[in-house]
Amino acid sequence: MKTTLGKRFLILAVMLAAASLFPRPAQAALSVEGSAFTPDDLSTRGNYLTVKIALAGPGDEIYLWWGHIALIIEDGLSGQSRFYDWGVFTFDKENFYVDFAFGRLLYSCVVSPAANSSALISGANRDLTLYTLDLPPETKTELFLFAENNVLPENKYYWYHHFKDNCATRVRDIIDRATGGAFAAKYREAPGRFTLREQVRRHTWFSPFWDWALSFLMGQGIDEPITVWDEMFLPSEIIKRVNDFTYTDVRGLERKLVSAVETVHRAEGRPPVLDTPRKGWPRTLGLGLGIALFFFLVKVFSRKKEGDIPPLFRSLLGIGQAVLGLFFGIMGSL
C-alpha cells in the first residue's frame, strides 16, 4: 500500500505509543478441528512436510525497520511451499487512523506461495534467511493444521500489540507449541538483555530525528526490566534463541531445534542493527542546549538599549518559540 512518509510515521508513532498505554485484548482460542486429516494420518503426513522460519531483515518503511518473521511449510506430496505471515494489515480499513489511535488495530494471518513472498523480500533489498526446524512428523503435521486453521476467515484476525502480540510473538508461540512448552520454560523468566526501549532503539539509531521522536512518543512505560521472552517481540531476538535451542520431542528424543540455515539474500548498503543501543541523552541534551544558546544570543545581540528589541529579532524570537511550542505540543498530545 502506498502512503506518505508523514502518515507512515504518524501510524507507527501512534502504534508504539498505544502499545505502551493500552492493555492487550483477550485472544480467542484457536483449534485445528475440522481438518481433513484423521489422527492416523498425523505421523505419515508429517514425513513429507518441512517447517522453516523465514527471517527478513529491515526494510525501507519505518514500520519495517525491525525486520519481519514468518513460517514456511513445504509439502513434498503436493509440491507446495506456503508462507504464513501474521504481520499483514491494510491502510484501507474504515476508521483506520481512529482505530490506530485507540489501540484497536487488526492484523491478520495471510498465506501465500513462499517463492512469491521470498522474491518480494529479496527484491526490496532485505536480508532473507531460512531456518529449518528439526521436528518429529506428528508435530510438523500439527503445525501445518494449526497454520491452515489460522488463515481461515474466522481465525485470521487478531488485535495487534507492538510489544505483546505481533508477527514475531505469534511465531515465538508456535515454536513453544512445537517444543511442548520447553521454549517458554527456558525463556519466560530469564532476564532480558535490554529494556523494550533499548531494543527498539537498536534499530532506529541511524535516523536521529525518528530515533528521538519514537522514543519520546513511547513514554516511560517501556523502561522496566523485561525477560528474554518479552524481548522476542523482535524477529531477530527469536532467531538469536532458536539457533542454539535443544528440546525433548514427543517421542522422548533430544533434538537441536534448528537443523539447517539457508541464506537466500543479503541486503546491500543498509545500516546495521546495533548489538548494543547507543545512549540517546547526550545528543538530546546537546540539541536542547544548542536551542537555548540560540535564543540567548538572539536576545543578547538584539538589544540596542535596555528594553528595546528590533522588530527583526522580536520576530525571530516569536517564530522560534511558536514553532517549538507547536512541535512539542503536537508530540505531547500524541
C-alpha positions in Angstrom: 0.0 0.0 0.0 1.3 3.5 -0.8 1.0 6.3 1.6 3.0 9.4 2.5 6.1 9.3 4.8 4.3 11.6 7.3 1.3 9.3 7.5 3.6 6.3 7.9 5.4 7.9 10.7 2.2 9.0 12.4 0.9 5.5 12.1 4.0 3.9 13.6 4.2 6.6 16.3 0.7 6.1 17.5 1.1 2.3 17.3 4.2 2.5 19.6 2.6 4.9 22.0 -0.6 2.9 22.2 1.4 -0.3 22.8 2.9 1.5 25.9 -0.5 2.6 27.2 -3.2 0.2 26.3 -3.6 -3.4 27.6 -3.7 -6.3 25.2 -7.2 -7.5 24.4 -8.1 -11.1 25.2 -7.4 -13.6 22.4 -9.9 -16.1 21.2 -8.7 -19.7 21.4 -7.7 -21.4 18.2 -8.2 -25.0 17.3 -7.4 -27.4 14.5 -10.8 -29.0 14.4 -12.4 -29.6 11.1 -9.2 -30.8 9.4 -9.4 -33.3 6.6 -6.7 -35.3 8.3 -7.5 -38.2 10.7 -5.4 -39.0 13.8 -3.9 -41.9 11.9 -2.6 -39.6 9.2 -0.5 -37.4 11.6 2.7 -39.4 11.6 2.8 -40.4 7.9 1.7 -37.0 6.6 4.4 -35.2 8.5 7.1 -37.3 6.8 6.5 -35.1 3.7 6.5 -31.7 5.5 9.4 -29.4 6.1 8.9 -26.5 8.5 11.1 -23.4 8.3 11.3 -20.0 9.9 11.8 -17.1 7.5 13.7 -14.1 8.9 13.5 -10.9 6.9 15.8 -8.0 7.7 14.8 -4.3 8.0 13.1 -2.6 5.1 12.7 1.0 3.8 9.4 1.7 5.5 9.6 2.9 9.1 7.4 0.1 10.3 9.8 -2.4 8.7 12.9 -1.2 10.5 12.6 -4.0 13.0 12.5 -6.8 10.4 9.9 -9.5 9.9 9.4 -13.2 10.6 7.1 -15.8 9.1 6.6 -19.6 8.9 7.2 -21.6 5.7 5.8 -25.1 5.4 6.9 -27.1 2.4 4.7 -30.1 1.3 6.7 -32.8 -0.5 3.5 -34.6 -1.7 1.7 -31.6 -3.3 4.9 -29.7 -4.2 3.5 -26.6 -2.5 5.6 -24.3 -0.3 3.3 -22.0 1.8 4.4 -18.7 3.5 2.3 -18.0 6.7 2.5 -14.3 7.6 1.0 -13.0 10.8 2.1 -9.4 10.0 -0.5 -8.2 7.5 -2.6 -5.0 7.9 -4.2 -2.6 5.5 -4.5 1.2 5.3 -7.8 0.9 3.5 -9.8 -0.3 6.5 -12.6 2.1 7.5 -11.7 4.3 10.5 -8.1 3.1 10.3 -6.5 6.1 12.0 -9.1 6.2 14.7 -8.6 2.6 15.5 -4.9 3.0 15.5 -5.1 5.9 18.0 -7.1 3.8 20.4 -5.0 0.6 20.1 -7.6 -1.3 18.1 -5.6 -2.2 15.0 -6.5 -5.5 13.4 -3.6 -7.6 11.9 -4.2 -10.8 10.1 -2.6 -14.1 9.1 -2.3 -14.5 5.3 -0.9 -17.4 3.4 0.9 -17.1 0.0 3.3 -19.1 -2.2 6.7 -19.0 -0.5 8.5 -18.3 -3.7 6.5 -15.1 -4.3 7.0 -13.8 -0.8 10.7 -14.6 -0.9 11.1 -12.8 -4.2 9.3 -9.7 -2.8 11.6 -9.6 0.2 14.8 -10.1 -1.7 13.7 -7.6 -4.4 13.3 -5.0 -1.7 17.0 -5.4 -0.8 16.3 -7.0 2.5 18.1 -9.9 4.2 16.3 -13.2 4.0 17.4 -16.3 5.9 15.6 -19.6 6.3 15.9 -21.8 9.4 14.8 -25.4 9.0 13.3 -26.8 12.2 14.0 -30.4 13.3 10.6 -31.6 14.4 9.0 -35.1 14.5 6.5 -35.9 11.8 3.4 -35.7 14.0 4.5 -32.2 15.3 5.0 -30.9 11.8 1.6 -32.1 10.8 0.1 -30.4 13.9 1.8 -27.1 13.0 0.6 -27.4 9.4 -3.0 -27.9 10.6 -2.6 -25.0 13.1 -1.3 -22.7 10.5 -4.0 -23.6 8.0 -6.6 -23.0 10.7 -5.1 -19.6 11.4 -5.7 -18.4 7.8 -9.4 -19.2 7.9 -11.7 -16.1 7.8 -13.0 -16.7 11.3 -9.5 -17.1 12.8 -7.2 -14.9 10.7 -7.7 -11.5 12.5 -6.2 -10.6 15.9 -5.7 -7.4 17.9 -2.2 -6.2 17.3 0.1 -5.0 20.1 3.6 -3.8 19.2 5.3 -5.5 22.1 2.9 -8.3 23.2 1.2 -9.6 20.2 2.7 -9.2 16.7 4.1 -11.3 13.9 7.1 -12.2 16.0 5.3 -13.2 19.1 2.9 -15.4 17.1 5.9 -17.3 15.6 7.5 -17.4 19.1 4.4 -19.0 20.5 4.3 -21.5 17.6 7.8 -22.6 18.4 6.8 -23.1 22.0 3.9 -25.2 20.8 6.2 -27.3 18.7 8.6 -27.9 21.6 5.9 -28.9 24.1 6.3 -25.7 26.2 10.1 -26.1 26.5 10.8 -22.8 24.8 8.7 -20.8 27.2 10.0 -22.8 30.2 13.6 -21.7 29.3 13.0 -18.1 28.4 9.8 -16.8 30.0 11.5 -15.9 33.3 15.1 -15.4 32.1 16.3 -11.8 32.5 16.5 -9.9 29.2 19.5 -8.0 27.9 17.8 -4.7 27.5 14.5 -2.8 28.1 11.8 -2.5 25.4 13.0 1.0 24.6 16.6 -0.1 24.2 15.6 -3.0 21.9 13.6 -0.6 19.8 16.5 1.9 19.6 19.0 -0.7 18.4 17.1 -0.5 15.1 16.5 3.3 14.8 19.9 4.7 15.7 20.8 5.7 12.1 17.9 8.2 11.9 18.5 10.8 14.7 15.1 12.5 14.3 12.9 9.4 14.1 15.0 7.8 16.9 14.3 10.7 19.2 10.7 11.1 18.1 9.7 7.5 18.6 11.4 7.3 21.9 9.7 10.5 23.0 6.2 9.2 22.0 6.6 5.8 23.7 6.8 7.5 27.1 8.2 5.9 30.3 6.2 2.7 30.4 8.8 0.7 28.5 11.8 1.2 30.7 11.2 -1.6 33.2 13.4 -4.7 33.2 12.0 -7.4 30.9 12.6 -11.1 30.2 14.1 -12.9 27.2 10.5 -14.0 26.4 9.4 -10.3 26.2 12.4 -9.4 24.0 11.2 -11.8 21.4 8.7 -9.2 20.1 11.6 -8.7 17.7 12.2 -11.3 15.0 15.9 -11.2 15.4 15.7 -12.0 19.1 13.7 -15.2 18.3 16.4 -16.3 15.9 19.1 -15.5 18.5 17.4 -18.0 20.8 16.3 -20.8 18.5 19.8 -21.2 16.9 21.2 -23.0 19.9 18.0 -24.3 21.5 17.5 -28.0 22.2 14.4 -29.8 23.4 12.9 -33.2 24.1 10.4 -34.1 21.5 7.1 -36.1 21.8 9.0 -39.3 21.4 11.4 -38.5 24.2 14.3 -37.8 21.9 16.7 -34.9 22.4 16.8 -32.6 19.4 18.6 -29.4 18.3 15.7 -27.2 17.1 17.5 -25.7 14.0 18.9 -28.4 11.7 19.9 -26.2 8.7 20.3 -22.5 7.8 19.9 -21.1 4.3 20.9 -17.6 3.2 18.5 -16.6 0.4 19.5 -13.0 0.1 21.9 -10.5 1.7 21.0 -6.8 1.6 23.5 -4.2 0.4 24.0 -0.7 1.8 21.6 -0.9 4.8 22.6 0.4 8.2 23.4 -2.5 10.6 21.3 -3.3 13.6 23.4 -2.4 16.7 24.4 -5.1 19.2 24.1 -2.6 22.0 21.9 0.5 21.8 23.6 3.9 21.9 22.8 6.3 24.7 20.3 8.9 23.4 20.5 11.5 26.2 23.9 13.2 25.2 22.6 14.1 21.7 19.3 15.2 23.0 20.9 17.3 25.7 23.3 18.9 23.2 20.4 19.8 20.9 18.4 21.3 23.8 21.5 23.4 24.9 22.0 24.5 21.3 18.4 25.8 21.0 18.7 27.5 24.4 22.0 29.2 23.3 20.4 30.3 20.0 17.6 32.2 21.9 20.1 33.6 24.4 22.3 35.0 21.7 19.4 36.5 19.7 18.2 38.1 22.9 21.7 39.5 23.8 22.6 40.8 20.3 19.2 42.2 19.6 19.3 44.9 22.3 20.0 48.4 21.1 19.3 49.7 24.6 17.6 48.4 27.7 14.1 47.1 26.9 14.3 47.8 23.1 14.3 44.8 20.8 14.3 45.5 17.0 11.3 44.1 15.0 13.5 41.5 13.2 14.9 39.9 16.4 11.5 40.1 18.0 10.1 38.2 15.1 12.9 35.6 15.3 12.1 35.1 19.0 8.4 34.9 18.4 8.6 32.5 15.5 11.1 30.3 17.2 9.1 30.0 20.4 5.9 29.4 18.4 7.5 26.6 16.3 8.9 24.9 19.4 5.6 25.2 21.2 3.6 23.8 18.3 6.0 21.0 17.7 6.2 19.8 21.3 2.5 20.4 21.8 1.6 18.1 18.9 4.2 15.5 20.0 3.0 15.7 23.6 -0.7 15.3 22.5 0.2 12.2 20.5 
